[in-house]
Amino acid sequence: MAQVSLSNIRRMYGEFTALSDVTLEIGTGEFICLLGPSGCGKTTLLRILAGLEETTAGDLFVDGTDFSKVPCHQRNIGMVFQSLALFPHLSVGENVAYGLDVRGIDKATRHKRAEELTALVGLPGLFDRPVSALSGGQRQRVAIARALAIEPVLFLMDEPFSALDAGLREHLQIEVKKLQRKLGVTTIFVTHDQNEAMSIADRIVILNNGVIEQAGTPTEVYARPQSEFVANFMGTNNVFDVEFTPGQDVMWNGISLGRPTGTMATLSGKGKLSVRPEYLRLAPVGSAGSQMVGTVEFVRLLGASIETELNVDGHTIIDTMISDRAPEFGEGDQAEVCFDLDHAWVIPS
Ligand code: ATP
């Protein structure tokens, strides 16, 4: 359990900047997800925390200790990688106890701790089984138990569930979150999957090209994106390039999106509006007074919701609605696209 302080971390590989001025405070017991597209620097940051990678510049303190001076093997960090690196010839119990063995913990204590952890991750009956005879999900649990057995100050996970099928992945996400809450261990979890990050993180740190675009709770990054990149990266979204004039309608693409109220009514000049698909609704042309009219190009059922893609003057607009009834509009139909400006978010410029 630890409080982590990263300030102005930079990592260069020759001329290439993999991380640039990364500054972040992580509270004791927090569950952080590092999220971003491939190559944005997530793994590099995790490896710096683990001591597997050096920084080019910047400071890293954990519980007030300058971690850059602590070698990797003395950092007491639990790690789970996508490739689990379990010992296939050893049993579940031996794998879980491995880190304690290396630390010279006596056999009885190791055994007891390994039994506790094996039970905690839901594998109590498999203590003596070789890991080569386990399913993918069971191996994942062994890797988690092994990382936690040493009572790490930091628990680091790098895309641990990406090789698992969707159902098992969701199940393990919930289990890991519950386990982390129970143990209170400060956790940093790398993923490129927005839904995974939203469902498990206390706070999501979104990286892009080696810089932090935004760090916030799942609600903050979803509902109040601070950049167009975050607005588009966190789930499906509609971003409109609009023109504000104080006291006048908000204009997009030559049409009115309505008269704003509150602070939006005081804005002037060009801006970007983010409107989530769940805040749009479709209506028959001429029925709702919206100037935004489009042609339905694609309709798909996503279980609980229906997603409709429309073409409005060459722009793609996405609408979602709960799927408690048949879609009102089919491909080729025309529809008015309606939304309330109160549900639109102005992306800071
Ligand atoms: P992914 O989701 O694909 O794993 P990532 O966000 O974890 O990506 P990193 O592995 O942190 O990305 O890599 C960040 C950038 O640094 C990438 O462009 C990568 O090619 C580069 N990089 C990483 N390690 C090295 C290295 N040892 N030498 C040169 N470049 C590297």
Residues whose N, C-alpha, C, O or C-beta is under 5 A from the ligand:
A	BS01	ATP	Y13 A18 P37 S38 G39 C40 G41 K42 T43 T44 H192
